């Protein structure tokens, strides 16, 4: 009786377990990358829809104090609360007057044009993984930027 076939089967008995142990971490990492990418795309789509509406509503005719800093803070807080993703997204807003870019002696068509730049900063999940002997922290963030030029005191003037 030839036992060479039985010995070959016994030597391959644990092969699937070893392959699974090697492949499972790779599958988990790829799954996390796909989930984070889909979350980022979803956040960008929501951010793009909300950004124009919030800048036009809060930036064109700011309520309360009529300063640029107050309107930037109003746009940032309204956009952040409307987005509703504080756990892994943050919103940054800056504003610059376009009339500052022009020459000092030239007449401007509208001296109150303001460029609002809204930036979405996405932090992937999980931010850190701590296992015995292994420590990992995600070193990067993804950003998405949207720009809109409006006249702060004349509603309807949007460039």
C-alpha positions as CSV (number, residue, x, y, z in Angstrom):
1,X,0.0,0.0,0.0
2,X,1.3,3.4,-1.0
3,X,1.0,6.1,1.7
4,X,2.6,9.0,-0.3
5,X,-0.8,10.5,-1.1
6,X,-1.8,10.6,2.6
7,X,1.5,12.3,3.6
8,X,1.0,15.0,0.9
9,X,-2.6,15.7,2.2
10,X,-1.3,15.9,5.8
11,X,1.3,18.5,4.8
12,X,-1.3,20.7,3.1
13,X,-3.8,20.5,6.0
14,X,-2.9,23.9,7.6
15,X,-2.1,25.7,4.3
16,X,-5.6,27.4,4.1
17,X,-5.3,28.7,7.7
18,X,-1.9,30.2,6.9
19,X,-3.2,31.8,3.7
20,X,-6.2,33.2,5.6
21,X,-3.9,34.6,8.4
22,X,-1.8,36.4,5.7
23,X,-4.6,37.6,3.6
24,X,-7.1,38.8,6.2
25,X,-5.1,41.9,7.3
26,X,-4.8,43.0,3.7
27,X,-8.5,42.6,3.1
28,X,-9.3,44.6,6.2
29,X,-7.0,47.4,5.2
30,X,-8.5,47.5,1.7
31,X,-12.0,47.6,3.2
32,X,-11.1,50.5,5.5
33,X,-9.6,52.4,2.6
34,X,-12.8,51.9,0.5
35,X,-15.1,52.9,3.4
36,X,-13.1,56.0,4.1
37,X,-13.0,56.9,0.4
38,X,-16.8,56.5,0.1
39,X,-17.3,58.7,3.3
40,X,-15.0,61.4,1.8
41,X,-16.9,61.4,-1.5
42,X,-20.2,61.6,0.3
43,X,-18.9,64.4,2.5
44,X,-17.6,66.3,-0.5
45,X,-21.0,66.0,-2.3
46,X,-22.9,67.3,0.7
47,X,-20.3,70.1,1.3
48,X,-20.6,71.3,-2.4
49,X,-24.4,71.5,-2.1
50,X,-24.3,73.3,1.2
51,X,-21.4,75.6,0.6
52,X,-23.1,77.8,-2.0
53,X,-26.3,78.0,-0.1
54,X,-24.7,78.9,3.2
55,X,-22.3,81.5,1.7
56,X,-25.2,83.2,-0.1
57,X,-27.4,83.1,3.0
58,X,-24.8,84.1,5.6
59,X,-22.0,85.8,3.7
60,X,-24.1,88.2,1.5
61,X,-26.2,89.7,4.2
62,X,-24.6,88.8,7.6
63,X,-26.9,89.1,10.6
64,X,-25.6,90.9,13.7
65,X,-22.2,92.5,13.5
66,X,-21.4,93.7,9.9
67,X,-17.7,92.8,9.8
68,X,-15.9,90.4,7.6
69,X,-14.7,88.3,10.6
70,X,-18.3,88.0,11.9
71,X,-19.5,86.8,8.5
72,X,-16.7,84.3,8.1
73,X,-17.5,82.8,11.5
74,X,-21.2,82.8,10.7
75,X,-20.5,80.9,7.4
76,X,-18.1,78.5,9.2
77,X,-20.5,77.7,12.1
78,X,-23.6,77.4,9.9
79,X,-21.7,75.2,7.3
80,X,-20.3,73.0,10.0
81,X,-23.6,72.4,11.7
82,X,-25.5,71.9,8.4
83,X,-22.9,69.3,7.4
84,X,-23.2,67.4,10.6
85,X,-20.0,65.4,10.4
86,X,-18.0,66.8,13.2
87,X,-16.6,63.4,14.1
88,X,-14.3,63.1,11.1
89,X,-14.7,66.4,9.2
90,X,-13.9,70.0,10.0
91,X,-14.7,73.2,8.1
92,X,-12.4,76.1,7.5
93,X,-13.6,79.4,5.9
94,X,-11.6,82.4,4.8
95,X,-12.6,85.6,3.1
96,X,-10.6,88.1,1.0
97,X,-11.8,91.3,-0.6
98,X,-11.2,91.4,-4.3
99,X,-10.8,95.2,-4.3
100,X,-7.5,94.7,-2.5
101,X,-6.1,92.9,-5.5
102,X,-6.8,95.8,-7.8
103,X,-4.5,98.8,-8.2
104,X,-5.0,101.7,-5.8
105,X,-5.9,104.3,-8.5
106,X,-8.4,102.2,-10.5
107,X,-12.2,102.4,-10.1
108,X,-13.8,99.1,-9.2
109,X,-17.2,98.1,-10.5
110,X,-18.1,96.8,-7.1
111,X,-15.7,97.5,-4.3
112,X,-17.4,95.1,-1.9
113,X,-16.8,91.9,-3.8
114,X,-15.6,89.2,-1.4
115,X,-14.1,85.8,-2.2
116,X,-15.1,83.1,0.3
117,X,-13.0,80.0,0.3
118,X,-14.5,77.1,2.2
119,X,-12.3,74.1,2.9
120,X,-13.5,70.6,4.1
121,X,-10.8,68.7,6.0
122,X,-11.5,65.0,6.2
123,X,-9.7,62.8,8.8
124,X,-9.9,59.1,7.9
125,X,-11.1,56.5,10.4
126,X,-9.5,54.9,12.4
127,X,-7.0,57.7,13.3
128,X,-4.9,55.4,15.4
129,X,-4.5,51.7,15.9
130,X,-2.8,50.3,19.0
131,X,-2.0,46.7,19.3
132,X,0.7,45.0,21.5
133,X,4.0,46.0,19.8
134,X,2.3,47.9,17.0
135,X,1.2,51.5,16.9
136,X,-0.2,53.3,13.8
137,X,-1.5,56.8,13.3
138,X,-3.0,58.1,10.1
139,X,-0.6,60.8,9.0
140,X,-2.8,62.6,6.5
141,X,-6.0,64.4,6.0
142,X,-7.9,64.9,2.7
143,X,-9.1,68.4,1.8
144,X,-11.7,69.7,-0.6
145,X,-12.0,73.4,-1.4
146,X,-14.9,75.4,-2.7
147,X,-14.7,79.1,-3.7
148,X,-17.5,81.6,-4.2
149,X,-17.4,85.4,-4.9
150,X,-20.2,87.5,-3.7
151,X,-21.0,91.1,-3.0
152,X,-21.5,91.2,0.7
153,X,-24.1,94.0,0.8
154,X,-26.0,93.6,-2.5
155,X,-28.0,90.3,-2.5
156,X,-28.1,88.6,-5.9
157,X,-24.6,89.6,-7.0
158,X,-22.8,86.3,-7.2
159,X,-19.8,85.6,-9.4
